[in-house]
Amino acid sequence: MTVYAVRSGATRFYGAWTELGGNFTGWMRIQPQVSGIESDYAVGEILGRPVFTTISIDLSGHDAVDKFTQALKETAWDLGVA
């Protein structure tokens, strides 16, 4: 898998593709929940399934990336590209 990331202000966007064939696998967006509070709001999908089943204002950006990475690893095994 190849993951691209871009930042626009405080919002970060991620997109994942398989290296062989370049098939789009999933995406994630992380943005601040409330200005001045160290918590983030994250939303994303991998193969049409949500990565985050609940919304938590206690989520940090690192936690969101870890969850996205784990979901991508599981998907890579399912797709046979791991």
Buried (B, 14 or more C-beta within 10 A) or exposed (E): BEBEEEEEEEEBBBBBBBEEEEEEBBBBBBBBBEEEEEBBBBBBBBEEEEBBEEEBEEBBBEBBBEBBBEBBEEBBEEBEBE
